Amino acid sequence: MDKHTRNALAATLLAALSLGAAGCSGGAAAGGGHPGGNPATGNNGKVVGGTPAKGGTLTVLSNQDFTHLDPARNWVMGDMDFGTRLLYRTLVTYKAEPGAKGGELAPDLAEDLGTPSNGAKTWTFRLKKGLKYEDGSPVTAADVKYNVERSFSPDLPGGPDYAARYLAGADGYQGPATGRHLDSVRTPDDRTIVFELRKPFAEFPYATALPTFAPVPRSQDKGPQYDNRPFSSGPYKIESYARDKQLVLVRNPHWDPATDTVRKAYPDRVVVTMGLKANQIDDRLVAGTGPDASAIPWDKLRPESAPKVLTKPDIKARLLAESTNCTEMVQMHTGRAPFDDVRVRQAVQYALDREALVTASGGPALNDPATALMPGSLFTGGRQPDTLKIPLTGDPEKAKQLLKEAGRPEGLATSITVSNGDKAIGEAVQQSLGRAGIKVTIETVDPSAFYDTIGDTRNRTDLVYTGWCPDYPSGSTFLPFVFDGRYIKEKGNSGNHSLFRDRPTMARMDEIAALTDAAQANKAWQELDGQILAKAPTAPAVVERKPILVGPNIAGAFGHTSFGGQIDYATIGLKDPAKSGS
């Protein structure tokens, strides 16, 4: 669908919304400042559909395959939600509650949230009794240690790297395949695991909610092929998985709900149907008939489908639209000409038309223009500051001036990689940068291959359009992961897609990480945000909401604030299982 058609749809939507979303601006908290004003957010903080009944088949309609289900490689928000809520458990996890309570931790495999000692450089977790895998064998502390070690393996790229950043003695470690093990992870017995960190880390329990800290028994490990069949410690196990076609989950008979206060496991089966067109998914869920009444989408509602939902109260009543809490950005390859010149990068910041990006992403009811790097939730007052003061529509003349100062008065040619569902966003970038003489070629990639493609630092394009979501509410889980050049990988690179290697920035990150006063650290992260932004490794674009339309037979549905607004699979189910056709 071309840009003009998309703009016409957005205009239709804006007319329908009247003044409701006219005040939406700023960061992730914007748009929530006028209770009842934004027609997309009526269900925020609420559960849609009431309490589910047990049984039936939950269908997930998807336009893509998973990026990774191997817990050592799983670091994409939707995949983490699916994996850690249905297939495997972690030492701790997030509470299954809407709103702010979803940001609180709960014990999962562990009996509590961990015990710190040695000034928070040592953390001890004790596993619950009665934890079992899908074959009835016991989950042990050694299995958690083994998966932490697997996360270092060069042939398993793409996963969270908290272990590499924080575990003592981890420098140069290449995983357990070499026969070497981490001395900084000890398992004194089958139910006790002890982590020795290189520096104090009071927030370590939040890190242990990530898939890295799920168990993998050594006997089941198949290296990269484990991605196709993770061994279950959660309420469901994989019955079948045909890549790019279908995944079927059935109950794990050895999962004991007495050991699990978070997951409700209402459906008997979960079927993920892949390879569908995104607009086809939207139309099926808008209609909500037959088996689709018992379906949810994998991805967000497409922008052109928004008028079909927001203008009809009965359909809008089934819409979830929590903030993703993620900042979408145009990230520039700072290690390669011409983007090794800060003036060229600043020209991109000034040329970018964020209003056009908001429109291409679904309009102001579903998006806010970004004015900072971290989302508003990480700033005092819950709103992004505007340190650069660039007009939302951009300043092409200022961009041209910067290019002239950089010795490029005629402009330049470059290319950008976007997910194929974001082609309209790529076109908005292309057109806005074109006003300043920056000619952009768009390369689209299937969503399931997107992160592997842009994580190939040698072969990727100069520009990529992607975002970052904090793993928990702290600047320490945003800026270091997006802008610390010491953790850039040639393959499977995550977060730092600008390949930013700035020594003063990294030194300041280390200073902030050493602060013991949380309020002082938060203030320092907020200040560093503006300092990095001035060096222009990225151009902030939008903070999106996650519009998810569920079928009319769905119950227990809410957008989880700690999973980027994705549906929480821990509580989802059906009003009437008999209507699901199973």
Number of C-alpha atoms within 10 A of each C-alpha: 8 9 17 9 11 18 17 12 21 24 15 14 24 19 11 14 20 10 11 19 22 14 16 21 22 23 32 29 20 22 28 18 12 12 11 14 20 22 22 26 24 19 21 21 20 17 19 21 21 14 17 22 16 16 19 22 26 29 23 21 26 22 23 22 22 22 20 22 23 30 31 30 25 27 24 20 18 19 23 21 24 20 24 25 25 27 24 26 27 24 31 25 27 24 21 25 21 23 18 11 15 20 20 14 17 23 24 24 31 25 17 18 23 20 13 19 12 10 11 16 19 23 23 19 24 21 20 19 14 15 23 20 23 20 13 14 13 17 23 24 27 22 21 23 25 24 24 28 25 26 29 23 18 14 14 21 22 24 22 26 20 17 19 18 16 19 20 18 15 20 10 8 16 18 22 18 11 9 7 11 18 19 13 16 24 17 20 11 11 14 19 17 24 20 23 22 22 15 16 21 19 15 14 20 22 21 22 20 25 26 30 30 27 30 28 30 19 13 7 11 18 12 13 14 11 18 20 18 17 20 22 24 30 28 27 27 25 21 15 14 15 12 13 17 15 17 20 18 22 18 21 24 15 20 23 14 13 8 18 18 12 18 22 20 24 25 24 18 21 23 19 23 21 20 14 14 13 20 15 12 24 26 13 18 26 22 13 20 14 14 17 25 22 29 30 27 26 25 22 18 25 18 21 22 18 23 20 14 22 20 14 10 11 12 19 22 19 23 28 31 26 30 31 27 29 27 26 24 22 25 27 28 23 23 15 12 10 19 21 15 17 17 21 28 26 22 27 31 28 27 30 31 26 26 22 24 25 26 26 26 25 25 24 27 28 27 29 29 28 31 30 28 30 32 31 24 20 23 22 12 10 15 21 26 22 13 13 13 10 17 14 20 15 24 20 22 14 17 27 24 16 22 25 16 12 16 12 15 14 12 18 15 12 15 17 22 24 24 20 16 17 18 20 21 21 27 21 23 25 21 20 26 24 18 18 27 20 24 17 21 15 20 15 15 18 15 19 16 16 17 22 18 19 25 23 17 22 10 11 17 19 23 25 24 23 21 21 25 22 23 22 20 18 18 26 18 19 23 24 20 23 24 24 21 19 16 19 22 18 11 19 20 21 26 24 26 31 25 25 26 18 15 12 10 20 18 12 14 19 13 12 21 19 13 14 12 9 13 9 11 19 19 15 18 24 20 12 19 19 19 13 19 19 16 16 25 31 30 26 25 29 29 34 30 28 23 28 26 26 30 27 24 25 26 24 23 30 30 31 29 26 27 26 23 28 30 28 26 23 22 22 26 31 30 22 16 22 12 16 22 11 12
